[in-house]
Amino acid sequence: MLSNRLVLILTTAIAPALWGTTYLVTTELLPPDRPLLAGVIRALPAGLLLMAVTRRLPRGSWWWRSFVLGGLNIGAFFALLFVAAYRLPGGVAATVGALQPLLVAVLSAGLLAQRMSLRTILAAIGGVVG
C-alpha cells in the first residue's frame, strides 16, 4: 500500500518538476529572442504524439473550437510564456510563479464567491515560502 502511494506521489511530482525547467532551457539552450520558435519546439512534439495516438481529426464544429482553444491555450500562452522567460530575471520569474496559488485563491474568493479556508491560505503561503 505504501509503495503504491509513494509511486503516485512521485509520478505527480514529475509535472511540476518538468514545468520548472522551462526557464532554464529557455535561457541556456534555446536561441535568444525567439519566443515563437521556443513555443513551437515545446508544443509540436506533444501535438504530434497526440495525433499519432488518437489518429482522429476534429469533426464539424470542433474544427473552429480546436482552432480557438489551440490558439489561446498553446499559441498565445506559449508565446507569452517564452517572452516572459526571455525578459524576466530568474528570481522575478520564480517569485511570480510562487505567487500563483495565492493569486488563484484570492481571485476565486472575489470572482466566484468561494470562501477561503485557513487550509487554503496556509497552503498558498507555503507555496510562496517554499
N, C-alpha and C positions, 0 to 999 in steps of 0.2 A: 504494500500500500504506500509506504513512504517513498519507495523508488519511483512509482508512477507519479506521485505528486512532485518529486524533485525534477523528473523529466519534463513535466508540464510547466513548471516554473522556469526551467532553463530554456525551454522552447519559446515560452512567452517573452523571455528577455532578449531573444535574438532580434526581434523587430526594432526596439529602441536602440540597441547596440549598433545595428547596421545603419539606422537613420542618423545616428551620431557621427558617422563617418563622412557625411555629405560635405561638411565644411573642410575637413582635412583633404579629401580627394579633390575638391574644387580648387582650393588654394595651392596645392602642391603638385597635382598630377595633370590637371586639365589645362588647355591653353588659356592664357589670360584674356579677360574681357570678351568671352564668347558664351553668354548665358543661354542662348537658344541651342547652340551645339551641345552644351552640357545637359540641357533638358532632354534633347533627343537621345543622347547617349544613355541617360538614365531611364527613359520611358520606353524606348523602342524595343529593347530585348524582352521586357515583360509583356508588351503588347504582342510581339511575335510569338512568344511562348503561349500566351492565352489563345491566340488564333490557332496554333498548332494543336493545342489540347482540345478545344471545343469544336473546331472545324465547322463553325457556323457563322454566317454573316447576319447582321440585323435584318429584320423584315418590316415592311410597312412603315408605320410612324416611328419605329425605333431608329431609322436612319437619321432623322433630324435630331431626335433625342440624344443619340450617341454622339452626334457632331457637337451639340451644345455641351453635354456633360464632359466629353473629351477635351473640348476647347477650354472649359473652365477648370476642370479638375487636373488636367495634365498640361495643356498648352500654357495657360495663363499662370497657373500655380508654379510649375517648374521654372518657367522663365523668370518670374518674380523671386522665387527661392534662390536661384543662382545669381540674379542681380544683387540680392542682399548678401549672398555669400562672398561675392567678389568685392563688395564695397564696405562691408562692416568688419571691424576688428573682431577677432575671435572671442574676446571677453564680452563684448556687447552682444554678439550673437548667442553666446551661452546664457547670458542673463535674460535676454528676450525669450529664449526657448524655455528657460526655467520658470518664467512668469506665466506661461500659457495656461497651466491648470488653474492658477488663481484667477486669471482673467476669465476663463470659461465659467468658473463658479460664480463670479460676480455678475457676469452677463446673464447667466441662467436665472439668477435671482431677480435681476432687473427686468429682463425681457420676457421670461417665461413664468414669472411669479413663483418660482420654486424656492422653498425655504432652504437656506444654507445651514447645514448641521455643523456642530463643532467638529465632528469627524472629517467632514469635507474641508473645512477651513484648515485644520491641522495637517491634513494630507497635502493640501496645496502649499502650505508654508514649508512643510517638509521637503517638497519638491524644489522649492526655491533655495532652501538651505543646502540640500544635497548637491 
